[in-house]
Amino acid sequence: MNFYQKKLKVVWKRLYSNQQQVDTAISIRNYIETNSDTDLKLDYLSKTQLVSKFHLIRLFKKYYGLTPHQYLIDVRIENAKSLLAGGKTVTETCFEVGFESLGSFSTLFKRKTGKTPVQFQKSNFREVQIQ
Amino acid sequence: MKVTLISIPVLDQEKALQFYTKKLGFIKKLDTPLGGGNRWLTLVSKDAQDGPELLLEPAPLHFEPSKVYQDALMEAGIPYTQFDVDDVQHEYDRLIDLGVEFSVKPTEMGTVKVAVFNDTCGNNIQLVEKL
């Protein structure tokens, strides 16, 4: 066993040996990924997993490095990028990925990508024409 | 400031070009002669062609400390860098069929799955899948 393989074992034992916690964190991520376009709430997960919402948030952050809400925003912005590049309007994109207000969509999009949705769409104009 | 380039030290640029394009599936982007048989050789991911470029640089041939560092990482089995994939097991099976050697088989590490292979140009490279 080389040095790196030994280190992987150490890290696994130190951070990931609680399989139940790991599974819970993964199920939260799957839930967010599949429901990112809806008005999703952690209450549902909290009920099915029989743990408090606050515990779920802490758990998710521990394993993924950001809160479920921050992760949800990242997923929606990624989805928005491909919809915009595919020729959807900013308004269509905003509601399709799950945001409820155009203002907060534009602000978040700019904060995450450095461009407003309109600027992003213009820089992907070639792809828009192909559609 | 923007991150547009990630460099990987390689022992043989032509061999690296073949391995990274034919086996890993990267696409050549820039290939400029720099004299003395050296090239400014960059690749992009097929899935993100406007993303960061990988620079295959011949540093270990010309700068002894780079060679020493590369050899030490290789010896310890430590990956020089890592690439994201959707399915580590699928990539592992595909690359094994192409004769690529792995030092770490697909292994779950909590919320990610990793595997490590030899790029035949002096480096270990890690594949990562988010679970």
Interface residues (C-beta under 8 A of the other chain):
Chain A: N2 F3 Y4 Q5 L8 V11 W12 L15 Y16 V22 A25 I26 R29 Y63 Y64
Chain B: E75 A76 G77 I78 P79 S103 V104 T107 E108 M109 G110 T111 V114 V116 N124 K130 L131
